[in-house]
Amino acid sequence: MMGDVKNQMAIEIELKLLFQENNKKNIINLFDNLNEAESKPLVFLKNQYFDTSDLQLRRWDMGLRIRAEDGRLEQTIKTAGTVVGGVHSRPEYNIDIQKNFPDLTLSPNTIWPNNTQVSHINDALQCLFSTDFSRQCWHVHVNHTVIEVALDLGSIYVGEFSETICELELELISGDPAELLTLAKRLAAKVPVRLGKSSKAKRGYLLAAEAGIIVQKQGAGSEVLLSVLEEKVDAFSHERDHEIKSKRAFDCVKIGLDCWLQWEDLQLNPSLSDPRALYCQFQQNLQLLQIVFSQAQCFSADNKAMFTHFIKEVDALKIGHISSSECINETNIKDEISALFNNPHYGLLQIILVKIALKAM
């Protein structure tokens, strides 16, 4: 988010949440009527994302954008960070610029790998995709902590290809990072939301690959993560030492949450060939986590009960009971997935899992 710090490192800590656009008014009403929230003016942001044709910045886990707001241009470079569930934490460097093209020489030399010829990288840069969106903000003051809540609505563009932006970012301005999850739980209890693990930049790269502008290596499939989770849950189940068993439980939740969010990304992929098989993997993921919740003594009874109830709701969906010989109606599947995302327990349980997973860090 645009700030006053110029060319100095700032650690961005934010929680990204996704919602369906028909819930926009409910979210706005919630924060407009929240006593702890201070409303900010609506702004419109235009962003261009740059990289080389061989994605050198992406391979370094760096992101580069130029943001235009009210006639002002800001260059931002984000370097490698961490993502746990929807909680993103990474260093970023912001500086005002005059031209609508990056100047990497303005960034600190310390951010680049050894022997990097920065000028050569700069000469090879090109705009791969852009994002245009409106941003409505509130500053929430709670327990000596300030959180900026940003509601973003707009699109990602790659030529004629586009994808909708419909998300909330809860960014820590000052205070205790744990308050991000506390505020998110308050929101999820009133409005259906879900975690957003993929940044706008990551979604832009995926859209550019879909448009044929770039070629990206495919990551491991959900079945690979599921196999890792099976091994971790097996080790957890056979552990007798209480302290070690608790640690294994936290590790299982972290991997299970990653598997869950990867399922979401794949489920929303329009090129998906077998949503039925993928959904069965999602059910298996939840069943493995249920083993952990039923045996671990480090989780609250309320969280255990919510998880058990949610699994029953998931199992009741028709998509999980379609045999391989039956014809799949894609419209019905999309409707069922949409209903699942709107389930009030869906995002709330994800946020609870994030809080547990952070203990594994």
HELIX and SHEET records of a PDB file:
HELIX    1   1 GLU A   21  ASN A   23  5                                   3    
HELIX    2   2 LYS A   24  ASP A   32  1                                   9    
HELIX    3   3 GLN A   56  ARG A   59  1                                   4    
HELIX    4   4 LEU A  104  LEU A  106  5                                   3    
HELIX    5   5 ASN A  109  ILE A  111  5                                   3    
HELIX    6   6 VAL A  118  ASP A  123  1                                   6    
HELIX    7   7 ALA A  178  ALA A  188  1                                  11    
HELIX    8   8 LYS A  200  GLU A  210  1                                  11    
HELIX    9   9 SER A  222  HIS A  238  1                                  17    
HELIX   10  10 HIS A  242  GLN A  267  1                                  26    
HELIX   11  11 PRO A  275  GLN A  295  1                                  21    
HELIX   12  12 ALA A  301  ASP A  315  1                                  15    
HELIX   13  13 LYS A  318  HIS A  321  5                                   4    
HELIX   14  14 GLU A  330  PHE A  341  1                                  12    
HELIX   15  15 PRO A  344  ALA A  357  1                                  14    
HELIX   16  16 LEU A  358  ALA A  360  5                                   3    
SHEET    1   A 9 ALA A  37  SER A  39  0                                        
SHEET    2   A 9 GLN A 126  VAL A 142 -1                                        
SHEET    3   A 9 VAL A  43  ASP A  51 -1                                        
SHEET    4   A 9 GLY A  63  GLU A  69 -1                                        
SHEET    5   A 9 ARG A  72  LYS A  78 -1                                        
SHEET    6   A 9 VAL A  87  ILE A  97 -1                                        
SHEET    7   A 9 MET A   9  LEU A  18 -1                                        
SHEET    8   A 9 PHE A 161  SER A 174 -1                                        
SHEET    9   A 9 THR A 145  VAL A 158 -1                                        
SHEET    1   B 8 ALA A  37  SER A  39  0                                        
SHEET    2   B 8 GLN A 126  VAL A 142 -1                                        
SHEET    3   B 8 VAL A  43  ASP A  51 -1                                        
SHEET    4   B 8 GLY A  63  GLU A  69 -1                                        
SHEET    5   B 8 ARG A  72  LYS A  78 -1                                        
SHEET    6   B 8 VAL A  87  ILE A  97 -1                                        
SHEET    7   B 8 MET A   9  LEU A  18 -1                                        
SHEET    8   B 8 ARG A 194  LEU A 195 -1                                        
SHEET    1   C 7 ALA A  37  SER A  39  0                                        
SHEET    2   C 7 GLN A 126  VAL A 142 -1                                        
SHEET    3   C 7 VAL A  43  ASP A  51 -1                                        
SHEET    4   C 7 GLY A  63  GLU A  69 -1                                        
SHEET    5   C 7 ARG A  72  LYS A  78 -1                                        
SHEET    6   C 7 VAL A  87  ILE A  97 -1                                        
SHEET    7   C 7 THR A  82  VAL A  84 -1                                        
END                                                                             
